[in-house]
Amino acid sequence: MFAINGHTKIFGILGRPVAHSLSPVMHNAAFRHLGINAVYVAFPVTDLAAAVAGLRGLAIGGVSVTIPFKEEIIPLLDELAPRAAEIGAVNTVVNRDGRLIGSNTDWLGAVTALTAKIGLKGRHVLILGAGGASRAIVYGVIQAGGRVSLTDIDAARAGALVKDLGAEAIPPEAVDHCPATILVNATPVGMTPEVEGIPIRPDLLDRFEVVMDIVYQPLETRLLQEAKTRGAAAIDGLQMLIHQGAAQFELWTGREAPAEIMAKAAYGALG
């Protein structure tokens, strides 16, 4: 393991709030395992434009991007990778000699987590929420051959998302009649400290074969608890985090990510 010194490469995560993130635990475990002289830290952002300028000015190697900046950061970057441009959201920035390139690995993380439980081709997925993470999940499901219905209390935002990506927007009151058999929660409902929150009525969970929650604190949200009691396969939020993080690591370092080490660190941090 390297001591932090003048040659240490710095990576991090931009968000607000961001102190709860397990990305530092996960990426630092990967750096240590591979003997890479680098450190990954959380950057709580109050001014996104200033933070992005700081990435250039301080030669930060790259960052993850989380709530609420996945869409807002796009005009501040120099270039978008093709998938990030299609999705309309960025969760990864690579600094190449001062040129900031935005990518998206969320879609890959979501699809990998889902397909470990169920094939997506020809399946109908209901996604709750229309934020930056939702954009990536919608894109990934459609790329895998699935059909998507999406709902959000912000109808305009949901409408813009489906117009861009080709899914179907439904109002929250129509969820009762949606025939989807796979459910993904891409909202923060149920996150610590509001652990009793649930983004859908529990009695509607009987129809779903698989339920995934991108919230990972707590690891087993009320949504997942209720789904499991009704016989659904549950996918916790760390699965998507780990798979998208491994893809980020490879973009930043050019090295194969030690995914098992990253997973062990993330699950260990939650006990």
N, C-alpha and C positions, 0 to 999 in steps of 0.2 A: 504493500500500500504506500502511495506517495504522500509525503507531507505537503500541505498547501504551500506553494512558493511562487516565485515570479514567473514560472513556466506553466502554472496550473491554468487549464482552460476552463472558462466559466460558462455554464448553461443554467437555465432556470425556467420558471413558469410565471406568466403574466396573468393576473386575475384580480378579482375583488368580490368576495373575500378569497383568500388563498392559503391562509395558515393551516387549514384542515387538510390540504392536499397530501396524498401519499406518493405523488410523483417524485419528490426528493428522496424518499426512502428507497424507492424502486430503482431510480437511475443511479444513485450513489452506490447501491449494492452492485450494480452492473459494472460501473467504473472500477470499483475495488476488485471485483472478481477477475477482470481482464487486465488489471494493472495499468489502467489509463490514468494519466495525471490530469484529472478533471474533477470538478465539483458542480453539483446541481442545487440551486437554491430557489426559494420562493420569493417572488417580487410582488408585494401588494401594490397595485397600481392606482394612483389617484389622477394621473394625467397620461392618457395613452400615447398621445403624440410625443410627449417628452420622453416617455419610456422607450418608444421605438427609436427615437433619435439617440438615446443612450445605448441601445444595442450596437449601433454603428460606432459611436464615440468611444465606447469601452471595449470594442472588439469582442463582445459576447458571442460565443460560438453558435448558439441557437437557443430557442425557447419553445416551450409549450404555450398554448394560448387557451384559456378557459373562460368561463362565465365572467363578465358579460361581453367579451371582446372578440368573439370568433368571427363576427361579421364586420364589426366596426374597424378592425385592424386592416382590412383589405386595401383601402385607398392609401394607406401609409407605407405599403410595401412596394418594392421595385418590380417584382415579378410574381406571377402565380403559376404553380404547377398545373397542368391541364385538369386533373381531377378536382383540385381546389376551386378552379374557375368554374367548372361545371356545377359543383356543389353549392358554391356561393358562401363558403365558410372556411376558415383556416384554424387548425389547431396546432400547427407546427411551423416554425420559422427557422430557416437555415441562413446563417450569415457567411456569405462567400466573398471574402475580401471587401466587406463593406456593402455588398449588394444583398439585400434581404429578400429571400424567396419563400413565399408562403405555400405550404402543402397541407394536405388533409389525410390523416391516418385513422380518424375516427370511424370512417365507413368500413375500413378493413377490420378494425377492432370489433365493431358491432357484428359484422357478418361472420367473422371467425367464432365469436362467442355463441351466436345463434345456431350456426350450422354444426357445432359440436353436439347439439341436442336434436336438431330437426332440419331436414332439407327445406329450402326456401322456394325452389322452383314450383310454380303453380299454386303457392300458398298465399293466403290473405292475412296481412299483418295490420293490426291497429296500433298506431303510434300516438301517444299522448304528449302534446307539446310541440311547439313550432320554432324552437330556438336553433342555435348553431349546431348543436349535437343532433337535433332532429333532422336537419338538412342532410347530414352525413349518413344517418341511419336510413332515411328514405332512399337516398341514392344507392346505398349498398344493397338494400333489399331488392330494389328494381334491377340492379345489375345482376343479382343472383336469380332473377326470374320470378320474383314475387310480385304481388299486388299490394298496394298500400292505401289504407284510409288513415287520415290524420285529423286530429281535432285539437283545438286550442281555444281558450276563452277570448283571445285576440283574433277575431275572425279575419281581419285584414292581413295579419301576419301569416295565418294559415293559408289564406288564399294566394298570397305572394309566393309562398314556398311551393305549393302544388303547381302553380302556373310555371314556375321555373323547372321543376323536376318531374312533372307528369303524374303525380299521385292524385288522390281524391280527398277533398276537404269535406268534413261533415261537422255540423254544429254539435256542441256537447250533449244536447238533449237527444241526438240521434244515435249516440253510443249504445243505448239500450237495444237497438235493432241491428247493429252492425254484425254481419256474419263472420267476421274474422275469427280465426282460431289460434292466432299468435298475438300476444300483447307486449308492447314495449313502453315502459314509462320513461320519457325523456324530459320530465319536469323535475324540479327540486322537491316536490311534495313527498313528505315522509323522511326528509333528511334531518339529522340531529340539529337542533334539539326538539324539533316538532315531530317526534317519532310516532305519534299516533295518527299522523296525517296519512291519508290514502287517496290516490288520484282518481279512483273509480269505485263505484259502489261494490262492496264485497259480493253481493248476490249476483252480480254480472260476471263473476269470474268462472262460473261453472263451465262455460262454453270453451274456455281456452286450454289448449294442450300444453303450451309453453308460455311462461311469463318472464320477461326480463326487465330488471330495474337498473337504470344507470346510476342510481344513488348507491354509494357504498359505505356511507356512515349513517346509520348502522348497516352492517353487512347483510343482515336479514331484515329488510324493511317490513312494515306491516303488510304491504302489498304482497310480498313474497310469502309471508307467513299464511295469509289468507288463501293465496293461490295453492300452496302446498296442501292445505287441509282439504282442498277440493280436487286433489289429484293431479294438478298441473306440475310439469317439470319447471323448476325455478332456476333462473340464471342471475347471479348477483352482479353488482356493478363493477367489482374488481376484474371480472373477466374481460370486459371491454377495455378497461383501463390498462390492463397488462398487455393485451394484444396491440392496442394502438401505441402504447409506450415502446414496445419492442421495435415497431416499425419506425418510430421517431428516432430511437437510438441508432438504428442503422443508417438513417439519413444523415445524422450528425457526425457519426464516426467512421462510416464505411466498413464497420465490423459487424459480424453476425451477433445479434443480441442474445445474451444468456437468459432466455425467457424463463426458464425454471428458477433461476436465481432471483430474478425480478419478482416472480410470483411468490416465492417463499418469503421474500422481504416484505412484500405488501400484505400478505395474509398474516405474517408474524407481527406486523405493526398493529393489527387489529385484534391480536390475541386469538 
